[in-house]
């Protein structure tokens, strides 16, 4: 067994679960896991926090395995970021990064200079926030320019399926927010 790359592990289970363990042991000897076991493995992430590079590798494998229409690239920098492009959402780019105990997911909504009436827009954003599950609208300054962003946070111990759900939900919410707030945004700023 060792020559095949297998390692011995001792486990304790209830007697009535011995047959399940035997089936699981045989499945775990295979070079690749069946979809239900991959799901269990994905949930194992809850005990090990993601870093941006380890999350990138796991997302890449998950997207390929699930045949998801997402494209990714790892952007280097002082703090690496994962850029995820969603072709089914007009090639919207979502940015994802791990920091401490949180995963930050965000995308720009519009520049502050594109907003005709900032007070009315801010009021509309605050009223829209409770209607967007898993997402918020915020304001930050990048390179001296105010940028409205749609963002969400998760634990760095979140399973990969939940992270993908957050990314797609954030994309949906961004498009809904852009539509709901379009009367306040001028394209020519």
Contact map, one row per residue, 1 for C-alpha under 8 A:
111111100000000000000000000000000000000000000000000000000000000000000000000000000000000000000000000000000000000000000000000000000000000000000000000000000000000000000000000000000000000000000
111111100000000000000000000000000000000000000000000000000000000000000000000000000000000000000000000000000000000000000000000000000000000000000000000000000000000000000000000000000000000000000
111111000000000000000000000000000000000000000000000000000000000000000000000000000000000000000000000000000000000000000000000000000000000000000000000000000000000000000000000000000000000000000
111111000000000000000000000000000000000000000000000000000000000000000000000000000000000000000000000000000000000000000000000000000000000000000000000000000000000000000000000000000000000000000
111111100000000000000000000000000000000000000000000000000000000000000000000000000000000000000000000000000000000000000000000000000000000000000000000000000000000000000000000000000000000000000
111111110000000000000000000010000000000000000000000000000000000000000000000000000000000000000000000000000000000000000000000000000000000000000000000000000000000000000000000000000000000000000
110011111000000000000000000000000000000000000000000000000000000000000000000000000000000000000000000000000000000000000000000000000000000000000000000000000000000000000000000000000000000000000
000001111100000000000000000000000000000000000000000000000000000000000000000000000000000000000000000000000000000000000000000000000000000000000000000000000000000000000000000000000000000000000
000000111110000000000000000000000000000000000000000000000000000000000000000000000000000000000000000000000000000000000000000000000000000000000000000000000000000000000000000000000000000000000
000000011111000000000000000000000000000000000000000000000000000000000000000000000000000000000000000000000000000000000000000000000000000000000000000000000000000000000000000000000000000000000
000000001111100000000000000000000000000000000000000000000000000000000000000000000000000000000000000000000000000000000000000000000000000000000000000000000000000000000000000000000000000000000
000000000111110000000000000000000000000000000000000000000000000000000000000000000000000000000000000000000000000000000000000000000000000000000000000000000000000000000000000000000000000000000
000000000011111011001000000000000000000000000000000000000000000000000000000000000000000000000000000000000000000000000000000000000000000000000000000000000000000000000000000000000000000000000
000000000001111111000000000000000000000000000000000000000000000000000000000000000000000000000000000000000000000000000000000000000000000000000000000000000000000000000000000000000000000000000
000000000000111111000000000000000000000000000000000000000000000000000000000000000000000000000000000000000000000000000000000000000000000000000000000000000000000000000000000000000000000000000
000000000000011111100000000000000000000000000000000000000000000000000000000000000000000000000000000000000000000000000000000000000000000000000000000000000000000000000000000000000000000000000
000000000000111111111000000000000000000000000000000000000000000000000000000000000000000000000000000000000000000000000000000000000000000000000000000000000000000000000000000000000000000000000
000000000000111111111100000000000000000000000000000000000000000000000000000000000000000000000000000000000000000000000000000000000000000000000000000000000000000000000000000000000000000000000
000000000000000111111110000000000000000000000000000000000000000000000000000000000000000000000000000000000000000000000000000000000000000000000000000000000000000000000000000000000000000000000
000000000000000011111111000000000000000000000000000000000000000000000000000000000000000000000000000000000000000000000000000000000000000000000000000000000000000000000000000000000000000000000
000000000000100011111111100000000000000000000000000000000000000000000000000000000000000000000000000000000000000000000000000000000000000000000000000000000000000000000000000000000000000000000
000000000000000001111111110000000000000000000000000000000000000000000000000000000000000000000000000000000000000000000000000000000000000000000000000000000000000000000000000000000000000000000
000000000000000000111111111000000000000000000000000000000000000000000000000000000000000000000000000000000000000000000000000000000000000000000000000000000000000000000000000000000000000000000
000000000000000000011111111100000000000000000000000000000000000000000000000000000000000000000000000000000000000000000000000000000000000000000000000000000000000000000000000000000000000000000
000000000000000000001111111110000000000000000000000000000000000000000000000000000000000000000000000000000000000000000000000000000000000000000000000000000000000000000000000000000000000000000
000000000000000000000111111111000000000000000000000000000000000000000000000000000000000000000000000000000000000000000000000000000000000000000000000000000000000000000000000000000000000000000
000000000000000000000011111111001100000000000000000000000000000000000000000000000000000000000000000000000000000000000000000000000000000000000000000000000000000000000000000000000000000000000
000000000000000000000001111111101000000000000000000000000000000000000000000000000000000000000000000000000000000000000000000000000000000000000000000000000000000000000000000000000000000000000
000001000000000000000000111111100000000000000000000000000000000000000000000000000000000000000000000000000000000000000000000000000000000000000000000000000000000000000000000000000000000000000
000000000000000000000000011111111000000000000000000000000000000000000000000000000000000000000000000000000000000000000000000000000000000000000000000000000000000000000000000000000000000000000
000000000000000000000000000111111000000000000000000000000000000000000000000000000000000000000000000000000000000000000000000000000000000000000000000000000000000000000000000000000000000000000
000000000000000000000000000001111100000000000000000000000000000000000000000000000000000000000000000000000000000000000000000000000000000000000000000000000000000000000000000000000000000000000
000000000000000000000000001101111111110000000000000000000000000000000000000000000000000000000000000000000000000000000000000000000000000000000000000000000000000000000000000000000000000000000
000000000000000000000000001000011111110000000000000000000000000000000000000000000000000000000000000000000000000000000000000000000000000000000000000000000000000000000000000000000000000000000
000000000000000000000000000000001111111000000000000000000000000000000000000000000000000000000000000000000000000000000000000000000000000000000000000000000000000000000000000000000000000000000
000000000000000000000000000000001111111100000000000000000000000000000000000000000000000000000000000000000000000000000000000000000000000000000000000000000000000000000000000000000000000000000
000000000000000000000000000000001111111110000000000000000000000000000000000000000000000000000000000000000000000000000000000000000000000000000000000000000000000000000000000000000000000000000
000000000000000000000000000000001111111111000000000000000000000000000000000000000000000000000000000000000000000000000000000000000000000000000000000000000000000000000000000000000000000000000
000000000000000000000000000000000011111111100000000000000000000000000000000000000000000000000000000000000000000000000000000000000000000000000000000000000000000000000000000000000000000000000
000000000000000000000000000000000001111111110000000000000000000000000000000000000000000000000000000000000000000000000000000000000000000000000000000000000000000000000000000000000000000000000
000000000000000000000000000000000000111111111000000000000000000000000000000000000000000000000000000000000000000000000000000000000000000000000000000000000000000000000000000000000000000000000
000000000000000000000000000000000000011111111000000000000000000000000000000000000000000000000000000000000000000000000000000000000000000000000000000000000000001110000000000000000000000000000
000000000000000000000000000000000000001111111100000000000000000000000000000000000000000000000000000000000000000000000000000000000000000000000000000000000000011100000000000000000000000000000
000000000000000000000000000000000000000111111111000000000000000000000000000000000000000000000000000000000000000000000000000000000000000000000000000000000000001000000000000000000000000000000
000000000000000000000000000000000000000011111111110000000000000000000000000000000000000000000000000000000000000000000000000000000000000000000000000000000000111100000000000000000000000000000
000000000000000000000000000000000000000000111111100000000000000000000000000000000000000000000000000000000000000000000000000000000000000000000000000000000001111000000000000000000000000000000
000000000000000000000000000000000000000000011111100000000000000000000000000000000000000000000000000000000000000000000000000000000000000000000000000000000000100000000000000000000000000000000
000000000000000000000000000000000000000000011111110000000000000000000000000000000000000000000000000000000000000000000000000000000000000000000000000000000000100000000000000000000000000000000
000000000000000000000000000000000000000000001111111000000000000000000000000000000000000000000000000010000000000000000000000000000000000000000000000000000001110000000000000000000000000000000
000000000000000000000000000000000000000000001001111101100000000000000000000000000000000000000000010000000000000000000000000000000000000000000000000000000001100000000000000000000000000000000
000000000000000000000000000000000000000000000000111111100000000000000000000000000000000000000000111000000000000000000000000000000000000000000000000000000001000000000000000000000000000000000
000000000000000000000000000000000000000000000000011111110000000000000000000000011100000000000001110000000000000000000000000000000000000000000000000000000000000000000000000000000000000000000
000000000000000000000000000000000000000000000000001111111000000000000000010000010000000000000000000000000000000000000000000000000000000000000000000000000000000000000000000000000000000000000
000000000000000000000000000000000000000000000000011111111100000000000000000000000000000000000000000000000000000000000000000000000000000000000000000000000000000000000000000000000000000000000
000000000000000000000000000000000000000000000000011111111110000000000000000000000000000000000000000000000000000000000000000000000000000000000000000000000000000000000000000000000000000000000
000000000000000000000000000000000000000000000000000111111111000000000000010000000100000000000000000000000000000000000000000000000000000000000000000000000000000000000000000000000000000000000
000000000000000000000000000000000000000000000000000011111111100000000000000000000000000000000000000000000000000000000000000000000000000000000000000000000000000000000000000000000000000000000
000000000000000000000000000000000000000000000000000001111111110000000000000000000000000000000000000000000000000000000000000000000000000000000000000000000000000100000000000000000000000000000
000000000000000000000000000000000000000000000000000000111111111000000000000000000000000000000000000000000000000000000000000000000000000000000000000000000000000100000000000000000000000000000
000000000000000000000000000000000000000000000000000000011111111100000001000000000000000000000000000000000000000000000000000000000000000000000000000000000000000000000000000000000000000000000
000000000000000000000000000000000000000000000000000000001111111110000000000000000000000000000000000000000000000000000000000000000000000000000000000000000000000000000000000000000000000000000
000000000000000000000000000000000000000000000000000000000111111111000000000000000000000000000000000000000000000000000000000000000000000000000000000000000000000100000000000000000000000000000
000000000000000000000000000000000000000000000000000000000011111111111100000000000000000000000000000000000000000000000000000000000000000000000000000000000000000000000000000000000000000000000
000000000000000000000000000000000000000000000000000000000001111111110000000000000000000000000000000000000000000000000000000000000000000000000000000000000000000000000000000000000000000000000
000000000000000000000000000000000000000000000000000000000000111111100000000000000000000000000000000000000000000000000000000000000000000000000000000000000000000000000000000000000000000000000
000000000000000000000000000000000000000000000000000000000000011111110000000000000000000000000000000000000000000000000000000000000000000000000000000000000000000000000000000000000000000000000
000000000000000000000000000000000000000000000000000000000000001111111000000000000000000000000000000000000000000000000000000000000000000000000000000000000000000000000000000000000000000000000
000000000000000000000000000000000000000000000000000000000000001101111100000000000000000000000000000000000000000000000000000000000000000000000000000000000000000000000000000000000000000000000
000000000000000000000000000000000000000000000000000000000000001000111110000000000000011100000000000000000000000000000000000000000000000000000000000000000000000000000000000000000000000000000
000000000000000000000000000000000000000000000000000000000000001000011111000000000001111000000000000000000000000000000000000000000000000000000000000000000000000000000000000000000000000000000
000000000000000000000000000000000000000000000000000000000000000000001111100000000001110000000000000000000000000000000000000000000000000000000000000000000000000000000000000000000000000000000
000000000000000000000000000000000000000000000000000000000001000000000111110000000111100000000000000000000000000000000000000000000000000000000000000000000000000000000000000000000000000000000
000000000000000000000000000000000000000000000000000000000000000000000011111000000111000000000000000000000000000000000000000000000000000000000000000000000000000000000000000000000000000000000
000000000000000000000000000000000000000000000000000010010000000000000001111100011110000000000000000000000000000000000000000000000000000000000000000000000000000000000000000000000000000000000
000000000000000000000000000000000000000000000000000000000000000000000000111110011110000000000000000000000000000000000000000000000000000000000000000000000000000000000000000000000000000000000
000000000000000000000000000000000000000000000000000000000000000000000000011111111000000000000000000000000000000000000000000000000000000000000000000000000000000000000000000000000000000000000
000000000000000000000000000000000000000000000000000000000000000000000000001111111000000000000000000000000000000000000000000000000000000000000000000000000000000000000000000000000000000000000
000000000000000000000000000000000000000000000000000000000000000000000000000111110000000000000000000000000000000000000000000000000000000000000000000000000000000000000000000000000000000000000
000000000000000000000000000000000000000000000000000000000000000000000000000111111000000000000000100000000000000000000000000000000000000000000000000000000000000000000000000000000000000000000
000000000000000000000000000000000000000000000000000110000000000000000000011111111100000000000000100000000000000000000000000000000000000000000000000000000000000000000000000000000000000000000
000000000000000000000000000000000000000000000000000100000000000000000000011110111110000000000011100000000000000000000000000000000000000000000000000000000000000000000000000000000000000000000
000000000000000000000000000000000000000000000000000100010000000000000001111000011111000000000011100000000000000000000000000000000000000000000000000000000000000000000000000000000000000000000
000000000000000000000000000000000000000000000000000000000000000000000001111000001111100000001111000000000000000000000000000000000000000000000000000000000000000000000000000000000000000000000
000000000000000000000000000000000000000000000000000000000000000000000111100000000111110000001111000000000000000000000000000000000000000000000000000000000000000000000000000000000000000000000
000000000000000000000000000000000000000000000000000000000000000000000111000000000011111000111100000000000000000000000000000000000000000000000000000000000000000000000000000000000000000000000
000000000000000000000000000000000000000000000000000000000000000000001110000000000001111111111100000000000000000000000000000000000000000000000000000000000000000000000000001000000000000000000
000000000000000000000000000000000000000000000000000000000000000000001100000000000000111111110000000000000000000000000000000000000000000000000000000000000000000000000000000000000000000000000
000000000000000000000000000000000000000000000000000000000000000000001000000000000000011111100000000000000000000000000000000000000000000000000000000000000000000000000000000000000000000000000
000000000000000000000000000000000000000000000000000000000000000000000000000000000000011111110000000000000000000000000000000000000000000000000000000000000000000000000000001100100000000000000
000000000000000000000000000000000000000000000000000000000000000000000000000000000000011111110000000000000000000000000000000000000000000000000000000000000000000000000000000000000000000000000
000000000000000000000000000000000000000000000000000000000000000000000000000000000000111111111000000000000000000000000000000000000000000000000000000000000000000000000000000000000000000000000
000000000000000000000000000000000000000000000000000000000000000000000000000000000000111011111100000000000000000000000000000000000000000000000000000000000000000000000000001000000000000000000
000000000000000000000000000000000000000000000000000000000000000000000000000000000011110000111110000000000010000000000000000000000000000000000000000000000000000000000000000000000000000000000
000000000000000000000000000000000000000000000000000000000000000000000000000000000011110000011111000000001110000000000000000000000000000000000000000000000000000000000010001000000000000000000
000000000000000000000000000000000000000000000000000000000000000000000000000000001111000000001111100000011110000000000000000000000000000000000000000000000000000000000000000000000000000000000
000000000000000000000000000000000000000000000000000100000000000000000000000000001111000000000111110000111100000000000000000000000000000000000000000000000000000000000000000000000000000000000
000000000000000000000000000000000000000000000000001100000000000000000000000000111100000000000011111000111000000000000000000000000000000000000000000000000000000000000000000000000000000000000
000000000000000000000000000000000000000000000000011100000000000000000000000000000000000000000001111111110000000000000000000000000000000000000000000000000001000000000000000000000000000000000
000000000000000000000000000000000000000000000000001000000000000000000000000000000000000000000000111111110000000000000000000000000000000000000000000000000001000000000000000000000000000000000
000000000000000000000000000000000000000000000000000000000000000000000000000000000000000000000000011111000000000000000000000000000000000000000000000000000001000000000000000000000000000000000
000000000000000000000000000000000000000000000000100000000000000000000000000000000000000000000000011111100000000000000000000000000000000000000000000000000011100000000000000000000000000000000
000000000000000000000000000000000000000000000000000000000000000000000000000000000000000000000000011111110000000000000000000000000000000000000000000000001111000000000000000000000000000000000
000000000000000000000000000000000000000000000000000000000000000000000000000000000000000000000001111011111000000000000000000000000000000000000000000000001111000000000000000000000000000000000
000000000000000000000000000000000000000000000000000000000000000000000000000000000000000000000011111001111100000000000000000000000000000000000000000000111100000000000000000000000000000000000
000000000000000000000000000000000000000000000000000000000000000000000000000000000000000000000111100000111110000000000000000000000000000000000000000000111000000000000110010000000000000000000
000000000000000000000000000000000000000000000000000000000000000000000000000000000000000000000111000000011111000000000000000000000000000000000000000011110000000000000000010000000000000000000
000000000000000000000000000000000000000000000000000000000000000000000000000000000000000000001110000000001111100000000000000000000000000000000000000011100000000000000000000001000000000000000
000000000000000000000000000000000000000000000000000000000000000000000000000000000000000000000000000000000111111000000000000000000000000000000000001111000000000000000000000000000000000000000
000000000000000000000000000000000000000000000000000000000000000000000000000000000000000000000000000000000011111000000000000000000000000000000000001111000000000000000000000001000100000000000
000000000000000000000000000000000000000000000000000000000000000000000000000000000000000000000000000000000001111101100000000000000000000000000000001110000000000000000000000000000000000010000
000000000000000000000000000000000000000000000000000000000000000000000000000000000000000000000000000000000001111111100000000000000000000000000000111100000000000000000000000000000000000000000
000000000000000000000000000000000000000000000000000000000000000000000000000000000000000000000000000000000000011111100100000000000000000000000000111100000000000000000000000000000000000000000
000000000000000000000000000000000000000000000000000000000000000000000000000000000000000000000000000000000000001111110000000000000000000000000000110000000000000000000000000000000000000000001
000000000000000000000000000000000000000000000000000000000000000000000000000000000000000000000000000000000000011111110000000000000000000000000000000000000000000000000000000000000000000011111
000000000000000000000000000000000000000000000000000000000000000000000000000000000000000000000000000000000000011111111100100000000000000000000000000000000000000000000000000000000000000111000
000000000000000000000000000000000000000000000000000000000000000000000000000000000000000000000000000000000000000011111100000000000000000000000000000000000000000000000000000000000000000111000
000000000000000000000000000000000000000000000000000000000000000000000000000000000000000000000000000000000000000000111111100000000000000000000000000000000000000000000000000000000000000100000
000000000000000000000000000000000000000000000000000000000000000000000000000000000000000000000000000000000000000100111111110000000000000000000000000000000000000000000000000000000000000000000
000000000000000000000000000000000000000000000000000000000000000000000000000000000000000000000000000000000000000000001111111000000000000000000000000000000000000000000000000000000000000000000
000000000000000000000000000000000000000000000000000000000000000000000000000000000000000000000000000000000000000000001111111100000000000000000000000000000000000000000000000000000000000100000
000000000000000000000000000000000000000000000000000000000000000000000000000000000000000000000000000000000000000000101111111110000000000000000000000000000000000000000000000000000000100100000
000000000000000000000000000000000000000000000000000000000000000000000000000000000000000000000000000000000000000000000111111111000000000000000000000000000000000000000000000000000000000000000
000000000000000000000000000000000000000000000000000000000000000000000000000000000000000000000000000000000000000000000011111111100000000000000000000000000000000000000000000000000000000000000
000000000000000000000000000000000000000000000000000000000000000000000000000000000000000000000000000000000000000000000001111111110000000000000000000000000000000000000000000000000000100000000
000000000000000000000000000000000000000000000000000000000000000000000000000000000000000000000000000000000000000000000000111111111000000010000000000000000000000000000000000000000000100000000
000000000000000000000000000000000000000000000000000000000000000000000000000000000000000000000000000000000000000000000000011111111100000010000000000000000000000000000000000000000000000000000
000000000000000000000000000000000000000000000000000000000000000000000000000000000000000000000000000000000000000000000000001111111110000000000000000000000000000000000000000000000000000000000
000000000000000000000000000000000000000000000000000000000000000000000000000000000000000000000000000000000000000000000000000111111111000000000000000000000000000000000000000000001000000000000
000000000000000000000000000000000000000000000000000000000000000000000000000000000000000000000000000000000000000000000000000011111111001110000000000000000000000000000000000000000000000000000
000000000000000000000000000000000000000000000000000000000000000000000000000000000000000000000000000000000000000000000000000001111111100000000000000000000000000000000000000000000000000000000
000000000000000000000000000000000000000000000000000000000000000000000000000000000000000000000000000000000000000000000000000000111111100000000000000000000000000000000000000000000000000000000
000000000000000000000000000000000000000000000000000000000000000000000000000000000000000000000000000000000000000000000000000000011111111100000000000000000000000000000000000010000000000000000
000000000000000000000000000000000000000000000000000000000000000000000000000000000000000000000000000000000000000000000000000000000111111000000000000000000000000000000000100010000000000000000
000000000000000000000000000000000000000000000000000000000000000000000000000000000000000000000000000000000000000000000000000000000001111100000000000000010000000000000100110000000000000000000
000000000000000000000000000000000000000000000000000000000000000000000000000000000000000000000000000000000000000000000000000000001001111110000000000001110000000000000000110010000000000000000
000000000000000000000000000000000000000000000000000000000000000000000000000000000000000000000000000000000000000000000000000000001001011111000000000001110000000000000000000000000000000000000
000000000000000000000000000000000000000000000000000000000000000000000000000000000000000000000000000000000000000000000000000011001000001111100000000111100000000000000000000000000000000000000
000000000000000000000000000000000000000000000000000000000000000000000000000000000000000000000000000000000000000000000000000000000000000111110000000111100000000000000000000000000000000000000
000000000000000000000000000000000000000000000000000000000000000000000000000000000000000000000000000000000000000000000000000000000000000011111000011110000000000000000000000000000000000000000
000000000000000000000000000000000000000000000000000000000000000000000000000000000000000000000000000000000000000000000000000000000000000001111100011110000000000000000000000000000000000000000
000000000000000000000000000000000000000000000000000000000000000000000000000000000000000000000000000000000000000000000000000000000000000000111111111000000000000000000000000000000000000000000
000000000000000000000000000000000000000000000000000000000000000000000000000000000000000000000000000000000000000000000000000000000000000000011111111000000000000000000000000000000000000000000
000000000000000000000000000000000000000000000000000000000000000000000000000000000000000000000000000000000000000000000000000000000000000000001111100000000000000000000000000000000000000000000
000000000000000000000000000000000000000000000000000000000000000000000000000000000000000000000000000000000000000000000000000000000000000000001111110000000000000000000000000000000000000000000
000000000000000000000000000000000000000000000000000000000000000000000000000000000000000000000000000000000000001110000000000000000000000000001111111000000000000000000000000000000000000000000
000000000000000000000000000000000000000000000000000000000000000000000000000000000000000000000000000000000000001110000000000000000000000000111101111100000000000000000000000000000000000000000
000000000000000000000000000000000000000000000000000000000000000000000000000000000000000000000000000000000001111100000000000000000000000000111100111110000000000000000000000000000000000000000
000000000000000000000000000000000000000000000000000000000000000000000000000000000000000000000000000000000001111100000000000000000000000011110000011111000000000000000000000000000000000000000
000000000000000000000000000000000000000000000000000000000000000000000000000000000000000000000000000000000111110000000000000000000000000011110000001111100000000000000000000000000000000000000
000000000000000000000000000000000000000000000000000000000000000000000000000000000000000000000000000000000111100000000000000000000000001111000000000111110000000000000000010011000000000000000
000000000000000000000000000000000000000000000000000000000000000000000000000000000000000000000000000000011110000000000000000000000000001111000000000011111000000000000000010000000000000000000
000000000000000000000000000000000000000000000000000000000000000000000000000000000000000000000000000000011100000000000000000000000000011100000000000001111100000000000100010000000000000000000
000000000000000000000000000000000000000000000000000000000000000000000000000000000000000000000000000001111000000000000000000000000000000000000000000000111110000000000000000000000000000000000
000000000000000000000000000000000000000000000000000000000000000000000000000000000000000000000000000001110000000000000000000000000000000000000000000000011111010000100000000000000000000000000
000000000000000000000000000000000000000000000000000000000000000000000000000000000000000000000000000011100000000000000000000000000000000000000000000000001111110000000000000000000000000000000
000000000000000000000000000000000000000000000100111000000000000000000000000000000000000000000000011111100000000000000000000000000000000000000000000000000111110000000000000000000000000000000
000000000000000000000000000000000000000000001111110000000000000000000000000000000000000000000000000010000000000000000000000000000000000000000000000000000011111000000000000000000000000000000
000000000000000000000000000000000000000000101100100000000000000000000000000000000000000000000000000000000000000000000000000000000000000000000000000000000111111101100000000000000000000000000
000000000000000000000000000000000000000001111100000000000000000000000000000000000000000000000000000000000000000000000000000000000000000000000000000000000000111111100000000000000000000000000
000000000000000000000000000000000000000001101000000000000110010000000000000000000000000000000000000000000000000000000000000000000000000000000000000000000000011111110000000000000000000000000
000000000000000000000000000000000000000001000000000000000000000000000000000000000000000000000000000000000000000000000000000000000000000000000000000000000000001111111000000000000000000000000
000000000000000000000000000000000000000000000000000000000000000000000000000000000000000000000000000000000000000000000000000000000000000000000000000000000000011111111100000000000000000000000
000000000000000000000000000000000000000000000000000000000000000000000000000000000000000000000000000000000000000000000000000000000000000000000000000000000100011111111110000000000000000000000
000000000000000000000000000000000000000000000000000000000000000000000000000000000000000000000000000000000000000000000000000000000000000000000000000000000000000111111111000000000000000000000
000000000000000000000000000000000000000000000000000000000000000000000000000000000000000000000000000000000000000000000000000000000000000000000000000000000000000011111111100000000000000000000
000000000000000000000000000000000000000000000000000000000000000000000000000000000000000000000000000000001000000000000000000000000000010000000000000000010000000001111111110000000000000000000
000000000000000000000000000000000000000000000000000000000000000000000000000000000000000000000100000000001000000000000000000000000000000000000000000000000000000000111111111000000000000000000
000000000000000000000000000000000000000000000000000000000000000000000000000000000000000000000000000000000000000000000000000000000000000000000000000000000000000000011111111100000000000000000
000000000000000000000000000000000000000000000000000000000000000000000000000000000000000000000000000000000000000000000000000000000000111000000000000000000000000000001111111110000000000000000
000000000000000000000000000000000000000000000000000000000000000000000000000000000000000000000000000000001100000000000000000000000000011000000000000001110000000000000111111111000000000000000
000000000000000000000000000000000000000000000000000000000000000000000000000000000000010010010100000000000000000000000000000000000000000000000000000000000000000000000011111111100000000000000
000000000000000000000000000000000000000000000000000000000000000000000000000000000000000010000000000000000000000000000000000000000000000000000000000000000000000000000001111111110000000000000
000000000000000000000000000000000000000000000000000000000000000000000000000000000000000000000000000000000000000000000000000000000001101000000000000001000000000000000000111111111000000000000
000000000000000000000000000000000000000000000000000000000000000000000000000000000000000000000000000000000010100000000000000000000000000000000000000001000000000000000000011111111100000000000
000000000000000000000000000000000000000000000000000000000000000000000000000000000000000010000000000000000000000000000000000000000000000000000000000000000000000000000000001111111110000000000
000000000000000000000000000000000000000000000000000000000000000000000000000000000000000000000000000000000000000000000000000000000000000000000000000000000000000000000000000111111111000000000
000000000000000000000000000000000000000000000000000000000000000000000000000000000000000000000000000000000000000000000000000000010000000000000000000000000000000000000000000011111111100000000
000000000000000000000000000000000000000000000000000000000000000000000000000000000000000000000000000000000000100000000000000000000000000000000000000000000000000000000000000001111111110000000
000000000000000000000000000000000000000000000000000000000000000000000000000000000000000000000000000000000000000000000000000000000000000000000000000000000000000000000000000000111111110000000
000000000000000000000000000000000000000000000000000000000000000000000000000000000000000000000000000000000000000000000000000000000000000000000000000000000000000000000000000000011111111000000
000000000000000000000000000000000000000000000000000000000000000000000000000000000000000000000000000000000000000000000000100110000000000000000000000000000000000000000000000000001111111110000
000000000000000000000000000000000000000000000000000000000000000000000000000000000000000000000000000000000000000000000000000000000000000000000000000000000000000000000000000000000111111111000
000000000000000000000000000000000000000000000000000000000000000000000000000000000000000000000000000000000000000000000000000000000000000000000000000000000000000000000000000000000001111111000
000000000000000000000000000000000000000000000000000000000000000000000000000000000000000000000000000000000000000000111001100000000000000000000000000000000000000000000000000000000000111111000
000000000000000000000000000000000000000000000000000000000000000000000000000000000000000000000000000000000000010001110000000000000000000000000000000000000000000000000000000000000000111111100
000000000000000000000000000000000000000000000000000000000000000000000000000000000000000000000000000000000000000001110000000000000000000000000000000000000000000000000000000000000000011111111
000000000000000000000000000000000000000000000000000000000000000000000000000000000000000000000000000000000000000001000000000000000000000000000000000000000000000000000000000000000000000011111
000000000000000000000000000000000000000000000000000000000000000000000000000000000000000000000000000000000000000001000000000000000000000000000000000000000000000000000000000000000000000001111
000000000000000000000000000000000000000000000000000000000000000000000000000000000000000000000000000000000000000011000000000000000000000000000000000000000000000000000000000000000000000001111
